[in-house]
Amino acid sequence: MAVIQEYKCPCCGGAIEFDSSLQKMKCPYCDTEFEMETLASYDDALKSERADDMKWEQQADNSWEDGETDGLSVYVCKSCGGEIVGDETIAATSCPFCDNPIVIMGQFAGDLKPDYVIPFKLDKKAAVETLQKHYMGKKLLPKVFKDQNHIEEVKGIYVPFWLFGADVDAQARYKATRLRHWSDSRYNYTETSFYSVLRGGSVGFERVPVDGSTKMDDTLMESLEPYNFADAVDFQTAYLSGYLADKYDVDAEASIARANERIKKSTQDAFRETVNGYSSVVEENLNVRLQNGTAKYALYPVWLLNTTWNGQKYTFAMNGQTGKFVGDLPVDKGAYRRYLFGTMAIVTAIAFAAQYLFWLL
């Protein structure tokens, strides 16, 4: 059974959590604040803890069938003793019995420990206000999306990312044209000149992010960029307290393909911007070679709200550092028909009134 960790207030014994507005740990019961540095040594001590080994001979003869427990893990809350069942990637959550925030220490042991974390800068209130603003004025939005209780279900989660760095040497070849136009008393002329344009050079990439969780849509996560890495700090589990968190389930090796796509596209765009002064430009070849590749593991803050409408899932996400917000909205077909009927009725009434005035005049 995995080990989970709660950060206890030494003053009152309450569970403390990370406060994004203070950038400190704070006890919600006695308001005592703690600097993050003071908890660093606490993290070191926790790494050396070992679970009890108190085995009993199994008395019951019933057991799980093969495959029934695949992907499940069981954790015990140290505050109330309640058992928490989650999947194998859960890393931080809250106890469903006593609501105390907990961090599952085993998920960050050894090779799984993140190198960096960007702490939440924006709290739940900011996320709710942003979501309400996004809904504002959208008359065709289904009512369930506007429900206050539903909006309050927005959750703060640390999403695992792989950060790739590399030096790139590249050569590109383009086919370009220039057009010259002139005319005389009899004809209009066009002269087309063709060019082979070559470009070569080096580009350095640092911390190209790739989502390391299969639960998160890659396009959605990339839409929340950029993050300001200047706010990143060395990983401490204390930052996760009070939030949800996942460990990666897509490893660095499996993320390389997406990193390469992003690096090549950025190189392609950078080189293309240097080809100016032509009427048309077509890329014929781009050759990219990577050197000094590195991969770091980091956790980035995201506020998430998931909603299902007519069998389709809608996910809304906000960058927990910058406030950038993305998400698609459905249309209530009933409201759309009423709106369309009302619009047609108004247009018909205006046309009838105009015709009536015409005959009076």
N, C-alpha and C positions, 0 to 999 in steps of 0.2 A: 504494500500500500504506500502510495507516494506521500511525501512530507509537504505540508502546506505551512505557510508562515503568516502570522498576523503581527503587526507592529503595535505594541501596547504602550500606552501612556504611563510613564513612571509615577506620575502625580496621582491619577485617579484610576488607572487600570483600563480605561476605555480604549477601543481600537482607534488608532490614528491613521490618517490618510494624507496623500499629497494634495496641497491646496495650490491650484494653478495661478491664482491671483497673487499669492505671497511667494510662490516658488519655494515653499518650505513644507515640512510635515506639520500638521495641526490636529490637535485633539478637538473633536466637535462637542465634547462634554464639558471640559474645563478651559478650553480656548488656549491651552499651552502650545507654544510654537517651538519647533525643533529645526535647527540648521541641517541641511542634507549631509554635511561633512561629519556630523556627530554619529550618523547612522552607518557610515562606511565601515567602521571597525565591527559594527554589529553584523553587517553582511558577511564579513570575513569569518566571524565566529560561527555563523549559521552554516557555512559551507562544511565545517568540520563535524557537524552534528550527525549522529547515526540513529536510524530508526530502531525501536525495540525488536528483538528477535525472541518471541514467546510463542513457539509453535505448540499446538494441541493436535492430538490425533483426531482425524475427522470422525465424527460420530454418525452423522447422517449419511445415507447412501445416495441421496439425490445430487446431481451435478449438472453443470452446463453442458449442453451439446457442443460439439466442435463448431467453432465459428460464431457462436451466440454472443460472446463477449468481445469480439474483434472491434477495435476502435474505441472501447470504453475504458475509463479509469475511475477509481473511487478514491475520494479524499475525505478526511475527517477534520471538521472544524474544531480548533483548539478552544474556542470560547464556549460552545454549547454542546460539543460532541456529535453534532449532526453529520450525517454522511452526505457527501456531495458527489453526484455522478456526472461526469462530463466526458467529452471526447479526448483523444490522445494529444490534441494540440492546445487545449485550454491552459492558460498560464496565469491569469489573474481574473478574479471574479468576486462575488459577494456571497455569503452564506444565505441560502434561501430560508433558513430558520431564524437566525438572529440578525441577519443583514449586515454583519461585520465584513469589511473588505479583507480579502485574503490574497496571498501570492503563493503560487505553487512552486516551491523552490527547485524541485527536481527538473522542471522544464528548462532551467537556465544553467544546469550543471555541465561541466566539461565543455565539449565542442559546441553545445547549444547556447552557451552564454553570449548575449549580444555584446558587441563592442561599444555601441553608443545608444543613447535614447534622446529624443527631442521631447522634453516635457510639455504637457498641455499648457498653453497660454490662455486659452479661452475656455470658460466654464460652461456648464449646462445651460445657464440662463442665456448666455450669448448664442448658444446653438438653437435654443427654442425661439428666441427673438428673430434670428436669421430665417428659420423655417417659416415662421408666421409671416414675415415680410415677403418671402418667396410665394406664399399662397395668396397674398393680398391682391384683390382685384380680379381674380380668376373665377368668373361666375360659373364656368362649366366644370369646375373641379368637384368630384364626388364629395358628399358631406363628410364621409368617414375621415378624409384627409384633413379637414378643418377642425375636427373634434379635439378639444383641449387635452383631454385625457390621453388621447392617442399621441399627440405631439410630445407630451411629457415622457413618452417611452423612449425618446432618443437616448442612445447609449454612447459613452466615451470608450473607445477601444484603441489599444496600441497595436498597430499592424506591423508584421515583420517585413522588412525590406532587405534585399542584398544591394550593397553599394559597390559598383564596379569602377575601377580606375585603370587607365591604360594610356600608353603613348601610341599614337597612330601615325604611320607613314603612308601617304596616299598619292596616287597619280590618277589624273582624270583626263579624258580626251572628249572634246566637243566638236560637233559640226555646226558651223555658224554661217550666216549670210548677212550681206549688206546690200541694200537696194538703193539705186540712184535713179531719179525720175527727171525727165526733161521733155520738151516738146518744141516743134517748129511749126511752120505754117501749115504743114500737111499731116504730121504724125505726132503721137505721144509715145515716148520711149521709156523703157524700164531696163536698167542694167543690173544684173544679179551677180555679185561676187561671192565666191565660196571660200571658206577658211577652215583649216583644222587648228583648233585651239587646244593647247596643252597646259595643264596645271599640275604642279607637284609641291608637296610640302608636308609639314608635320603638325599634328594637333594633339594637345594633351587633354585627357578627360579625367575628371575626378568625381567620384560618388554618383555615378549614373544609377538611379534607383530602379529596382525591379521587384515587384510585389512577390513575396515569398509565401503567400497563403492561397490555397485553392478556394477558400471561402469568399475571397474578395475578387471582384471583377477587375481585371488588369486595366482596362480602358477607364473605368471609373476612378481607380486609384491614381492613374497618370493624369487624369483631368484635374486632380486636386493640387498638382505641382504648380509652382515650385515651393519647396520647403527651404527655410533659411538655416543652413547647417551651422551658422555661427552660434545658434542656441543649443546645439548638441552638447551633451555631457557624457562622461564615462558612465557606463551602465551601473545603476544601483536598483535593486528590487524595490526599494522604498518608493520610487517614482510611480510604480504600478499600483500602489495601494489606493483603493477607491475607484479603480477603473477596471475594465475588462482588458484582457490581453491574450494574444495567441502566439505560440511559437511557430516557426516556419514548418510547413510540410512540403515545400518545394525547395530542395537544397540548391546550393550555389551552382553545382554542375548542371542541374536541369534548368537553371535560370540564365545560363550563358547565351543561349540562342536569342532570347529577347534582348539581352544587353547588347549583343552584336548588332541586332536590328536597329536599336536606338543610336548606337555609336556610328554605324554606317550612314544612317539617315542624316544625322547631324553633320558628319563630314561632307556628305553630298551637298547639303544646303550651304555649308560654309564655302566650299569651293565654287559652287554655282554663282554665289553672290559676287565673285571676283571677275566674272565674265560679263563685261558691259560693253555698250557701244555697238551692238549688232542688232539687225532687224529680227533675226530668229536664232535660237540656240537649242540644239538637241544633244543631250549627253549620249555618247557612243560607248564609253567604257569608264568604269571606276574601279580601281584596284586598291584595296585597303589591307594593310598589314599591322597587326597588333604586337606590341612589346610591353614588357614589364606589367603584365596584368595582375590586378589584385582584387580581392573581394572581401568586404567587411559586412558584418551583420548588425542591423540597427532596428530600432522600434520607432515608428512615427505615429503621432497622435491624430486620430480621426473620430469625429462624431457621426454616428450612423443611425438611420431610422429605416426599418423595413416594413413594407405594407403590401398586402395582397389584395388585388381588386379584379373581380371576374376571372379568377384563376391565373392572373399574371402578377408577377412579383415586381414591385417598384422599390428601388433603394435610393435613399438620399444621403449624401455625405458632405461633411464640412471639414476642411482642414483645421485641426485643433490648434494650430499655431497661427495661421494667417487669417482664417475666417472665410477663405474661398469656398463657395458652395456649388454643388452640382447635383442634378437629379432630373428625371423626366416625370411628367405629370399625365395622368389619364384624363379622358373626357367622359363625363356622365352623359350617355346617349339620350336619356330621358330629358335632362336639362337642356341638351342641345336641340332636341325637337321642339321643346317649349319655347326656347329662345328663337329658333327659326320661324316657328308659327307666329310668335309675337311680332317679329320683325316684318314678316310678310303682311300681317294684319295692319301694322302701322303704315307700311308703304301703300297698301290698298286704300286705306282711309285717306291718306294724303292725296292720292291720285283722284279719288272720288270727289274730294273737296275742291281740288283744282278744276276738275271738269264742271262741277256745279257753279263755281265762280265764273268760269268762262261763259256759260250759258246766261248767267245773270248780266254779264257785261255785254 
